[in-house]
Amino acid sequence: MFHKKSKVNNEVFGEVKRWELGWTPSAHVQFELWNQTYELGIEIVDPDNDSISKCQEDAYIKFKEKLEEFEKAVEQAASDYLDTQDTNVLKSMFKPYDLQISLNGECILMVDDTEQEEMDDQEGLAVFLFPKIAIFPGEQYRDYVLGGGDEDIRRELYE
């Protein structure tokens, strides 16, 4: 897909560069889990358009405003999902690496689930921060975010 502008300045994200499925700002965001800080890349999913939507900008603003709430909620959700309270186990099995913002304005924390022997684009976990906290396998999330219409995710998030 050819796009005339490969770099633009955005009021909320600053300088962003075009990537295969959307935009990525040069800035990163920090996310803390179990007293460990992770430096996350940011990906603004936009496979068909040439601009970042107001919905995506608003989602990122909300993420930044409620960051501490999301950190605590993700710690609890990860503990429930992995069925352990042991922070050493959680730290070793739940490593966030990206924040994605979908076309619908959903914020999703992409996580390397180290149970997988090799990490590729179809593995890991996707932790939706809103509209509500929910964890899904990475492959299922990718189908949903790219318009594959995974109804399980849609039902879980919106019903």
C-alpha positions as CSV (number, residue, x, y, z in Angstrom):
1,M,0.0,0.0,0.0
2,F,1.5,3.3,-1.0
3,H,1.1,6.4,1.1
4,K,2.3,9.9,0.1
5,K,3.4,10.8,3.7
6,S,5.6,8.5,5.6
7,K,6.0,11.0,8.5
8,V,3.6,13.5,10.0
9,N,3.2,15.5,13.2
10,N,0.2,14.7,15.3
11,E,-1.0,17.0,18.1
12,V,-1.4,14.2,20.6
13,F,1.3,11.7,19.5
14,G,4.0,14.1,18.1
15,E,6.0,12.8,15.1
16,V,4.6,9.6,13.8
17,K,5.9,7.3,11.1
18,R,3.9,5.1,8.8
19,W,4.3,1.4,9.3
20,E,2.7,-1.6,7.7
21,L,-0.6,-1.4,9.6
22,G,-0.7,2.2,10.7
23,W,1.4,4.7,12.6
24,T,4.1,4.6,15.2
25,P,5.3,7.6,17.3
26,S,8.9,8.0,18.0
27,A,8.1,8.3,21.7
28,H,7.5,5.3,23.9
29,V,5.4,4.9,27.0
30,Q,6.4,3.4,30.4
31,F,4.1,0.8,32.0
32,E,4.9,-0.6,35.4
33,L,3.9,-4.1,36.6
34,W,5.0,-5.7,39.8
35,N,7.6,-2.9,40.5
36,Q,9.2,-3.5,37.1
37,T,9.0,-0.8,34.4
38,Y,8.6,-1.7,30.8
39,E,9.3,0.6,27.9
40,L,6.5,0.1,25.4
41,G,6.4,1.0,21.7
42,I,3.2,2.5,20.5
43,E,1.3,1.3,17.4
44,I,-1.7,3.2,16.1
45,V,-3.6,0.7,13.9
46,D,-4.8,2.2,10.7
47,P,-4.4,-0.2,7.8
48,D,-6.6,1.7,5.3
49,N,-6.5,5.4,6.1
50,D,-3.9,8.1,6.0
51,S,-4.6,9.7,9.3
52,I,-5.0,9.1,13.0
53,S,-8.6,9.4,14.1
54,K,-9.9,11.6,17.0
55,C,-11.1,8.4,18.6
56,Q,-7.5,7.1,18.7
57,E,-6.2,10.3,20.0
58,D,-8.9,10.3,22.8
59,A,-8.0,6.7,23.6
60,Y,-4.3,7.6,24.1
61,I,-5.2,10.6,26.3
62,K,-7.4,8.4,28.4
63,F,-4.7,5.8,28.7
64,K,-2.2,8.4,30.0
65,E,-4.7,9.9,32.4
66,K,-5.6,6.5,33.9
67,L,-2.2,4.8,33.6
68,E,-1.9,3.8,37.3
69,E,-5.4,2.3,37.3
70,F,-4.6,0.3,34.3
71,E,-1.3,-1.0,35.8
72,K,-3.1,-2.2,38.9
73,A,-5.9,-3.8,36.9
74,V,-3.5,-5.6,34.5
75,E,-1.6,-7.0,37.5
76,Q,-4.8,-8.5,38.8
77,A,-6.0,-9.7,35.4
78,A,-2.6,-11.4,34.7
79,S,-2.6,-13.0,38.1
80,D,-6.1,-14.4,37.5
81,Y,-5.3,-15.4,33.9
82,L,-2.1,-17.3,34.8
83,D,-3.7,-18.5,38.1
84,T,-0.8,-17.4,40.3
85,Q,0.0,-14.7,42.9
86,D,3.7,-15.4,42.7
87,T,5.2,-12.1,41.3
88,N,8.4,-13.9,40.2
89,V,6.3,-16.2,38.1
90,L,4.2,-13.4,36.8
91,K,7.2,-11.3,35.9
92,S,8.8,-14.1,34.0
93,M,5.6,-15.1,32.1
94,F,4.0,-11.7,31.4
95,K,6.2,-9.2,29.6
96,P,4.5,-6.3,27.8
97,Y,6.2,-4.8,24.8
98,D,3.7,-2.7,22.9
99,L,0.6,-0.5,23.3
100,Q,-1.7,-0.7,20.3
101,I,-4.6,1.6,19.7
102,S,-7.3,0.1,17.4
103,L,-9.5,1.9,14.9
104,N,-12.3,1.6,17.5
105,G,-10.2,3.5,20.1
106,E,-9.5,0.3,22.1
107,C,-6.1,0.3,23.9
108,I,-4.4,-3.0,23.9
109,L,-1.3,-4.1,25.8
110,M,0.7,-6.6,23.7
111,V,2.4,-9.2,26.0
112,D,5.1,-11.7,25.4
113,D,3.6,-14.8,27.1
114,T,6.9,-16.7,27.7
115,E,5.0,-20.0,27.9
116,Q,5.4,-19.8,24.1
117,E,8.8,-21.2,23.0
118,E,9.2,-18.7,20.2
119,M,7.5,-15.4,19.9
120,D,6.1,-14.5,16.5
121,D,3.2,-12.3,15.3
122,Q,0.6,-14.9,16.1
123,E,1.6,-15.7,19.7
124,G,1.6,-13.9,23.0
125,L,-1.4,-12.2,24.6
126,A,-3.5,-9.1,24.0
127,V,-4.7,-7.3,27.1
128,F,-7.5,-4.9,26.3
129,L,-7.4,-2.0,28.7
130,F,-10.7,-0.5,27.6
131,P,-13.5,-0.6,27.0
132,K,-12.8,-3.2,29.8
133,I,-9.9,-5.3,31.0
134,A,-9.9,-8.6,29.1
135,I,-7.1,-11.0,28.0
136,F,-7.1,-12.9,24.7
137,P,-4.5,-15.0,22.8
138,G,-2.5,-12.8,20.3
139,E,-3.7,-14.7,17.3
140,Q,-7.4,-14.2,18.2
141,Y,-6.7,-10.5,18.8
142,R,-5.0,-10.0,15.4
143,D,-8.0,-11.4,13.6
144,Y,-10.2,-9.0,15.4
145,V,-8.1,-5.8,15.0
146,L,-7.5,-6.4,11.3
147,G,-11.3,-6.8,10.7
148,G,-11.5,-10.5,10.8
149,G,-14.6,-10.1,13.0
150,D,-13.7,-12.3,16.0
151,E,-17.2,-12.3,17.6
152,D,-15.9,-13.7,20.9
153,I,-13.8,-10.6,21.5
154,R,-16.6,-8.3,20.5
155,R,-19.1,-10.0,22.8
156,E,-16.6,-10.0,25.7
157,L,-15.8,-6.3,25.3
158,Y,-19.2,-4.9,24.4
159,E,-22.0,-7.0,25.8
